[in-house]
Amino acid sequence: MSRVARALIAHEFLERLRDRWVIVISVLFAALASAVGLYGRAAEAHASALTGPSLVTLASLLVPLVALVLGHDAIVGERERNTLGLLFSLPVGRLEVVVAKFLGRGLALGLAVGLGLAAAMFAAGPGQAQVLAQLILPTLLLGLSFVSFGMLISAVTTRQVTAASLVVVTWFGLVFFYDLGVLALLIATDGAVSQQVVAGLVAANPAGLYRIVLMDRLAGPEVLAGLGLTAQLPGALGQAAIWAGWIVGPLLLSGAALRAQKVAK
C-alpha cells in the first residue's frame, strides 16, 4: 500500500473519531451493553443464558447502523465537497482509495465495538468475561460487512442525502425485514421449503449469520430449535466465505463503479 493510502487510512480514522453521530451511537451501544451486563450479573443463576444472547440481539441491531453511517459518506462526501477529483489526482489507485477509506473507518468501528463489549464484560463480572469475549470477532466482522456495503452505497450515489436514505432502507431491509421475508416464503409455500434452504437464506444475510451462529454457540442449538430452525448451520469455511463475500465483494464493486465514473479534477 502506498504512502498516500497509509496517510488516508490515518486521516479517515481520526476524522471518524470526531464524527458526532458515530460518537453518539457508540456511546449508546456501550451504555446498553453495560446495562445488559449488569442485568446478567444480577441474575446470577441465569447469567450465561441472559447476557450473551441479549448482547447478540443488541449488537445485531446497533452495529450495522453504526457501520452503515460510517461508510455511507466515504465517497459521495468527497464528491459533494468537490475534492474527489483532487484525491484521484494523487498517486493512488481508485480501488486503493476505497480500501484505505474502508480500513480507516473499520478501525474506528473496531474501537467502538471494543469499547462497547469491554464495558459489557466489565459490568458482567469476571465470570462472564470469557463468554462475552467470543462476541468480539463476529461483531467486528458484522460491522465490517456493513461498512463495506455502506462504501458501495457511497460509491454509486451522487448526493449524501440519497446515500443516507439508502442506508436507512438497507438497515431496515437486512436487519428487520429480511427474516420476515424468509418467514413469508415459508407461509406462501405452506412449509414446502426445506429447513436447510431456510438456514441457507438466513445465513446468507450477515445479520442473520451473526445471530444464528452466536445464539447456537452461547445458548445452544435448542434455542434455534425453539425458533423452528433445526437445519445444520454453515461450517467454519462456509462462514468465512460468507463474511469474505460481504466484506470484499462491495469493496471490489465500489472500485469498479469509481473506475467507470468520470470525475472532474
Contacts in CASP RR format, 6 or more apart in sequence:
PFRMAT RR
TARGET T0000
AUTHOR 0000-0000-0000
METHOD contacts of the structure
MODEL  1
MSRVARALIAHEFLERLRDRWVIVISVLFAALASAVGLYGRAAEAHASAL
TGPSLVTLASLLVPLVALVLGHDAIVGERERNTLGLLFSLPVGRLEVVVA
KFLGRGLALGLAVGLGLAAAMFAAGPGQAQVLAQLILPTLLLGLSFVSFG
MLISAVTTRQVTAASLVVVTWFGLVFFYDLGVLALLIATDGAVSQQVVAG
LVAANPAGLYRIVLMDRLAGPEVLAGLGLTAQLPGALGQAAIWAGWIVGP
LLLSGAALRAQKVAK
1 96 0 8 1.000
1 99 0 8 1.000
1 100 0 8 1.000
2 91 0 8 1.000
2 92 0 8 1.000
2 96 0 8 1.000
4 90 0 8 1.000
4 91 0 8 1.000
4 92 0 8 1.000
5 92 0 8 1.000
5 96 0 8 1.000
5 97 0 8 1.000
5 99 0 8 1.000
5 100 0 8 1.000
6 100 0 8 1.000
8 92 0 8 1.000
8 97 0 8 1.000
8 100 0 8 1.000
8 101 0 8 1.000
8 104 0 8 1.000
9 100 0 8 1.000
9 101 0 8 1.000
9 103 0 8 1.000
9 104 0 8 1.000
9 107 0 8 1.000
10 104 0 8 1.000
12 74 0 8 1.000
12 100 0 8 1.000
12 101 0 8 1.000
12 103 0 8 1.000
12 104 0 8 1.000
12 105 0 8 1.000
12 108 0 8 1.000
13 104 0 8 1.000
13 105 0 8 1.000
13 106 0 8 1.000
13 107 0 8 1.000
13 108 0 8 1.000
16 22 0 8 1.000
16 70 0 8 1.000
16 104 0 8 1.000
16 105 0 8 1.000
16 108 0 8 1.000
17 23 0 8 1.000
17 108 0 8 1.000
17 111 0 8 1.000
19 69 0 8 1.000
19 70 0 8 1.000
19 108 0 8 1.000
21 69 0 8 1.000
22 66 0 8 1.000
22 69 0 8 1.000
22 70 0 8 1.000
22 108 0 8 1.000
22 112 0 8 1.000
25 62 0 8 1.000
25 65 0 8 1.000
25 66 0 8 1.000
25 69 0 8 1.000
25 112 0 8 1.000
26 66 0 8 1.000
26 112 0 8 1.000
26 115 0 8 1.000
26 116 0 8 1.000
28 62 0 8 1.000
29 58 0 8 1.000
29 59 0 8 1.000
29 62 0 8 1.000
29 63 0 8 1.000
29 66 0 8 1.000
29 112 0 8 1.000
29 113 0 8 1.000
29 116 0 8 1.000
30 115 0 8 1.000
30 116 0 8 1.000
30 119 0 8 1.000
31 119 0 8 1.000
32 58 0 8 1.000
32 62 0 8 1.000
33 55 0 8 1.000
33 58 0 8 1.000
33 59 0 8 1.000
33 116 0 8 1.000
33 117 0 8 1.000
33 119 0 8 1.000
33 120 0 8 1.000
33 123 0 8 1.000
34 116 0 8 1.000
34 119 0 8 1.000
34 120 0 8 1.000
34 122 0 8 1.000
34 123 0 8 1.000
35 123 0 8 1.000
36 50 0 8 1.000
36 51 0 8 1.000
36 52 0 8 1.000
36 54 0 8 1.000
36 55 0 8 1.000
36 58 0 8 1.000
36 120 0 8 1.000
36 123 0 8 1.000
36 124 0 8 1.000
37 51 0 8 1.000
37 55 0 8 1.000
37 120 0 8 1.000
37 123 0 8 1.000
37 124 0 8 1.000
37 125 0 8 1.000
37 128 0 8 1.000
38 123 0 8 1.000
38 124 0 8 1.000
39 50 0 8 1.000
39 51 0 8 1.000
39 54 0 8 1.000
40 46 0 8 1.000
40 47 0 8 1.000
40 50 0 8 1.000
40 51 0 8 1.000
40 54 0 8 1.000
40 124 0 8 1.000
40 128 0 8 1.000
41 47 0 8 1.000
41 51 0 8 1.000
41 123 0 8 1.000
41 124 0 8 1.000
41 125 0 8 1.000
41 128 0 8 1.000
43 50 0 8 1.000
47 124 0 8 1.000
47 127 0 8 1.000
47 128 0 8 1.000
48 128 0 8 1.000
48 131 0 8 1.000
48 218 0 8 1.000
49 219 0 8 1.000
51 120 0 8 1.000
51 124 0 8 1.000
51 128 0 8 1.000
51 131 0 8 1.000
51 132 0 8 1.000
52 128 0 8 1.000
52 131 0 8 1.000
52 132 0 8 1.000
52 135 0 8 1.000
52 214 0 8 1.000
52 218 0 8 1.000
52 219 0 8 1.000
53 214 0 8 1.000
53 215 0 8 1.000
53 218 0 8 1.000
53 219 0 8 1.000
53 223 0 8 1.000
55 117 0 8 1.000
55 120 0 8 1.000
55 132 0 8 1.000
55 135 0 8 1.000
56 135 0 8 1.000
56 210 0 8 1.000
56 211 0 8 1.000
56 214 0 8 1.000
56 215 0 8 1.000
56 218 0 8 1.000
57 211 0 8 1.000
59 113 0 8 1.000
59 135 0 8 1.000
59 139 0 8 1.000
59 142 0 8 1.000
59 210 0 8 1.000
60 142 0 8 1.000
60 175 0 8 1.000
60 207 0 8 1.000
60 208 0 8 1.000
60 210 0 8 1.000
60 211 0 8 1.000
61 175 0 8 1.000
63 109 0 8 1.000
63 113 0 8 1.000
63 139 0 8 1.000
63 142 0 8 1.000
63 143 0 8 1.000
63 146 0 8 1.000
64 142 0 8 1.000
64 143 0 8 1.000
64 146 0 8 1.000
64 171 0 8 1.000
64 174 0 8 1.000
64 175 0 8 1.000
64 206 0 8 1.000
64 207 0 8 1.000
65 171 0 8 1.000
65 175 0 8 1.000
66 109 0 8 1.000
66 112 0 8 1.000
66 143 0 8 1.000
67 109 0 8 1.000
67 142 0 8 1.000
67 143 0 8 1.000
67 144 0 8 1.000
67 145 0 8 1.000
67 146 0 8 1.000
67 147 0 8 1.000
67 150 0 8 1.000
68 146 0 8 1.000
68 147 0 8 1.000
68 149 0 8 1.000
68 150 0 8 1.000
68 153 0 8 1.000
68 167 0 8 1.000
68 170 0 8 1.000
68 171 0 8 1.000
69 167 0 8 1.000
70 105 0 8 1.000
70 106 0 8 1.000
70 108 0 8 1.000
70 109 0 8 1.000
70 147 0 8 1.000
70 150 0 8 1.000
71 101 0 8 1.000
71 102 0 8 1.000
71 105 0 8 1.000
71 147 0 8 1.000
71 150 0 8 1.000
71 151 0 8 1.000
71 153 0 8 1.000
71 154 0 8 1.000
72 150 0 8 1.000
72 153 0 8 1.000
72 154 0 8 1.000
72 160 0 8 1.000
72 163 0 8 1.000
72 164 0 8 1.000
72 166 0 8 1.000
72 167 0 8 1.000
73 154 0 8 1.000
73 160 0 8 1.000
73 163 0 8 1.000
73 164 0 8 1.000
74 98 0 8 1.000
74 101 0 8 1.000
74 102 0 8 1.000
74 105 0 8 1.000
74 150 0 8 1.000
74 151 0 8 1.000
74 154 0 8 1.000
74 155 0 8 1.000
75 84 0 8 1.000
75 98 0 8 1.000
75 101 0 8 1.000
75 151 0 8 1.000
75 154 0 8 1.000
75 155 0 8 1.000
75 254 0 8 1.000
75 258 0 8 1.000
76 154 0 8 1.000
76 155 0 8 1.000
76 157 0 8 1.000
76 158 0 8 1.000
76 159 0 8 1.000
76 160 0 8 1.000
76 162 0 8 1.000
76 163 0 8 1.000
77 84 0 8 1.000
77 154 0 8 1.000
77 160 0 8 1.000
78 84 0 8 1.000
78 85 0 8 1.000
78 87 0 8 1.000
79 158 0 8 1.000
79 263 0 8 1.000
80 159 0 8 1.000
80 160 0 8 1.000
82 264 0 8 1.000
84 263 0 8 1.000
85 263 0 8 1.000
85 264 0 8 1.000
85 265 0 8 1.000
86 265 0 8 1.000
87 97 0 8 1.000
88 94 0 8 1.000
88 97 0 8 1.000
88 263 0 8 1.000
88 265 0 8 1.000
89 265 0 8 1.000
92 100 0 8 1.000
94 255 0 8 1.000
94 258 0 8 1.000
94 259 0 8 1.000
95 251 0 8 1.000
95 252 0 8 1.000
95 254 0 8 1.000
95 255 0 8 1.000
95 258 0 8 1.000
95 259 0 8 1.000
97 258 0 8 1.000
98 151 0 8 1.000
98 155 0 8 1.000
98 251 0 8 1.000
98 254 0 8 1.000
98 255 0 8 1.000
98 258 0 8 1.000
99 251 0 8 1.000
101 151 0 8 1.000
102 147 0 8 1.000
102 148 0 8 1.000
102 151 0 8 1.000
102 251 0 8 1.000
105 147 0 8 1.000
106 143 0 8 1.000
106 144 0 8 1.000
106 147 0 8 1.000
109 140 0 8 1.000
109 143 0 8 1.000
109 144 0 8 1.000
109 147 0 8 1.000
110 140 0 8 1.000
113 136 0 8 1.000
113 139 0 8 1.000
113 140 0 8 1.000
113 143 0 8 1.000
114 136 0 8 1.000
117 132 0 8 1.000
117 133 0 8 1.000
117 135 0 8 1.000
117 136 0 8 1.000
117 139 0 8 1.000
120 132 0 8 1.000
121 128 0 8 1.000
121 129 0 8 1.000
121 132 0 8 1.000
121 133 0 8 1.000
122 129 0 8 1.000
124 132 0 8 1.000
131 218 0 8 1.000
134 214 0 8 1.000
134 217 0 8 1.000
134 218 0 8 1.000
135 214 0 8 1.000
138 210 0 8 1.000
138 213 0 8 1.000
138 214 0 8 1.000
139 210 0 8 1.000
141 206 0 8 1.000
141 210 0 8 1.000
141 243 0 8 1.000
141 247 0 8 1.000
142 206 0 8 1.000
142 207 0 8 1.000
142 210 0 8 1.000
144 247 0 8 1.000
145 206 0 8 1.000
145 243 0 8 1.000
145 246 0 8 1.000
145 247 0 8 1.000
146 206 0 8 1.000
148 246 0 8 1.000
148 247 0 8 1.000
148 248 0 8 1.000
148 249 0 8 1.000
148 250 0 8 1.000
148 251 0 8 1.000
149 170 0 8 1.000
149 246 0 8 1.000
149 250 0 8 1.000
150 163 0 8 1.000
150 167 0 8 1.000
150 170 0 8 1.000
150 250 0 8 1.000
151 250 0 8 1.000
151 251 0 8 1.000
151 254 0 8 1.000
152 250 0 8 1.000
152 251 0 8 1.000
152 253 0 8 1.000
152 254 0 8 1.000
152 257 0 8 1.000
153 163 0 8 1.000
153 166 0 8 1.000
153 167 0 8 1.000
153 170 0 8 1.000
154 163 0 8 1.000
154 254 0 8 1.000
155 253 0 8 1.000
155 254 0 8 1.000
155 255 0 8 1.000
155 257 0 8 1.000
155 258 0 8 1.000
156 254 0 8 1.000
156 257 0 8 1.000
157 163 0 8 1.000
157 166 0 8 1.000
174 205 0 8 1.000
174 206 0 8 1.000
174 207 0 8 1.000
175 207 0 8 1.000
178 205 0 8 1.000
178 207 0 8 1.000
178 208 0 8 1.000
179 202 0 8 1.000
179 205 0 8 1.000
179 208 0 8 1.000
182 198 0 8 1.000
182 201 0 8 1.000
182 202 0 8 1.000
185 193 0 8 1.000
185 201 0 8 1.000
186 193 0 8 1.000
186 198 0 8 1.000
194 231 0 8 1.000
195 228 0 8 1.000
195 229 0 8 1.000
195 230 0 8 1.000
195 231 0 8 1.000
196 231 0 8 1.000
196 232 0 8 1.000
198 229 0 8 1.000
198 231 0 8 1.000
199 212 0 8 1.000
199 229 0 8 1.000
199 231 0 8 1.000
199 232 0 8 1.000
199 233 0 8 1.000
199 234 0 8 1.000
200 231 0 8 1.000
200 234 0 8 1.000
202 208 0 8 1.000
202 209 0 8 1.000
202 212 0 8 1.000
202 229 0 8 1.000
203 209 0 8 1.000
203 212 0 8 1.000
203 213 0 8 1.000
203 233 0 8 1.000
203 234 0 8 1.000
203 239 0 8 1.000
203 242 0 8 1.000
204 242 0 8 1.000
206 242 0 8 1.000
206 243 0 8 1.000
206 246 0 8 1.000
209 234 0 8 1.000
209 239 0 8 1.000
209 242 0 8 1.000
209 243 0 8 1.000
212 224 0 8 1.000
212 229 0 8 1.000
212 233 0 8 1.000
213 233 0 8 1.000
213 239 0 8 1.000
215 223 0 8 1.000
215 224 0 8 1.000
216 223 0 8 1.000
216 224 0 8 1.000
216 233 0 8 1.000
224 230 0 8 1.000
234 242 0 8 1.000
END
